[in-house]
Amino acid sequence: MTLYALKPRFQALLRPAVARAVANGVTANRVTVATAAISCLLGLALVWSDRPGLFLVLPPWLFLRMALNAVDGMMAREFRQQSLLGIYLNEICDVVSDAALVIPFASVAPFDPSWIFAVIFLAAISEYAGVMGPLAGAGRRYDGPFGKSDRAFAFGALGLAVGLLGALPQWAGWIMPFFSLLLVVTTINRVRRGVAEAGLRKDVA
């Protein structure tokens, strides 16, 4: 199970706003780049700030980022804005944004910075496993249990906790190892199901 399964309903709610944005000249690539730029700026602000309360900005931004990610995809598919550059931007900007928004937790006790970087690395690997699907003859894989939407929810909740509490209990140090395990399972699921899908397509052909 993954929150990605809710994406079609979410897109249906966004569709009228997307149509208006396209009519006003907004493009998918601009939305993609702007979203990544804001994510990086917020990540830098969180790293440099010594005010835990700033982490309260993270939950609403992560929600808005998910909305904007859906928006640029809809613009590309439904309004004929697909491009080779857009494919690269979409995948690269997602990985960069993920890293920028997770790095600030390295300075939050009781998280071990090495586990924060492990999560960033494993998240990138899981997305790479998803992107490899078309190269193997399958579709882009979004399998969970810890896909992009799930990570946004999890880190949004952590940001809310840090912003409200200022400090987390000592047992919270196990959260990042647990996230790492979920990311390993996610990568395995994407590879296994991608291989199975590619094999099925080959048999059908």
N, C-alpha and C positions, 0 to 999 in steps of 0.2 A: 504494500500500500504506500502511496505517496500523494502529497498535496497536488502534484501535477495533474492528477485525475480531475481536479476541479477546474482546470484551465478553460475548457469549453464554455462553462457557465460564466466564468469571469470575463471571457472574451465577448460573450453576448451582451453583457452589461456595458462594456467599453465601446462596442461597435459604433453607436451614434456619435460619440465624442471623437473617435478615430476618423470618421467620415468628415466631420467638420474640420479637423486638423489638416487633413489632406487637401480639402477645399481651400484652406488658407495658405497652402504652399509648404507645409511641414513634410519632411521626407523621413523615411525609415532610418537611413544612415545618420542623419542629424540627431535623431532621438537616441540612437545607440551610442554615439560618441558623447553626447551631452550627459547621458546617464552615467557613463563610465567616468567622465571628468568630475561630476559632482560626487560620485562615490569616492574617488581618490582624494578630493579636497576634504570631504568629511573624515575620511580615514586619517589624513594628516592632522586635522584639527583635534581629533580624539587622541592621537599620539602625543601631540605637543601640549595639550591641556592637562592640568592637574586637578580638574574639576570633574568628579564622577557624574555630576548632574548632566553633563553634556551628552552622556550615553543615552539620555532620554530621547535624543534626536534620532537615534538609530532605529527603533521600531517603526515609526512612521515612514522614515526614508526607505527602509527595506520593503515595506508594503508598497510604497510608491514606485520603487525600483521594479518590483515584480509587475506592477501595472504597466510601466513603460516598456518592459521587456515584451509583454504581451502586445502592446501597441505597435512596436516596430515590426514584430512578426506579422501582425495583421496588415499593416501598411504594405509590407513586401508581398504577401500572398494574395491579398484581396484587392489591392489597388495597383498591381503590376509594377511594383518598385523593387522587385528582386534583382540582384546584381551579384557578380562574382566578388566584388569588393565588400558588399554587404554580408556575404557568407563569412568572410574572414573577420570583419569587424564584429559581427555578432558573437562569434566564439571567443575571439581574443579579448574583447572588452568584458565579457562575462567573467573570464578567469581573473583578469586584472582587478575588476571590481570586487570579486569575492575576496581576493588577497588583501586589498586595501581596507575592507571593512572588518576583516578578522584580525589583522595585525594589532590593532589597538588593545585587544584583550591580552596581549603578551605582558602588558604592564599592570594587569589587574590581578591582585592576589585572590585566591591561592593558585592561579594558573601557572604552570611551568611553561616558559617561552618555547622550549623545545617541542612541547606537545602542540602549541599553537601553530608552529611552522610545519609540524607533521600533518595537522588538519589542512593547512593551506596546500601542501604538496599532494596529499591524498585526494583533496577536492579537485585539483587540476587533473590528476590521473583519472579520476572517475569521469570527468567531462571529456577527456581525451578518448576514453573507452566508448563513450556515447557517440563521439564524432567518427570513430573508426567504423561504425555500423555500415554506412554507405560504401566504404572502401572494401568491406567484406561481402558486399552484396545484400545487405540488410538495410533497414531504415535507421535514422538517427535514434539512438536508444535513450530513453528518459527513465529507465527503471530505478526504483528506490532500493532500500528504504530511506536514503539520505540524499535525495536530489537537490537541485538548486532551490526550489520552493521550500522544501523541508528545512534546509540550512538557513534560509532567510527567517523562517518562523522561529527556529531554535536560537539563533543569534539575536533576533529581535527580543525574545524573551529574556535572554541573558543581559542584553543592553538595558532593558527595563529594570531588571533586578539590580544591576550595578548603579543605575541612575537613582533608584529609590533608596537603596540600602547603603550605598557608598562602599561597602565591603561585603564579600561573599563568605559563607561558612567554609571551614577547612575541608569538609567533605566534597565541596564543589570542584576540588582539584581532579576528581575522577571523571568529570564531565568530558574533558578533551580526549582522554584515552577512549572513552565510550564513543565519542563522535568519530574518532579514527577507526574504530572497529566497524561502525556503521558504514563508513566510506569504503572500507575494504570489501564489505559485503555488497555494497552498491556496485562497485567496479566488477566484482565477480558476476553479479546478476546481469550486468550490461553485456559483458563478454559472452557469458553462457547463452543468454537469450538472443543475442545478436548472431552467434554461430548457428543456433537452432533455426532462427528466421531465415538466414541465408541458405541453409541446407534445405529448408522447406521450399523456398523460391526456386532453388535449383532443381528439386525433384519435380515441381509443377511444370517448370519450363521444359 
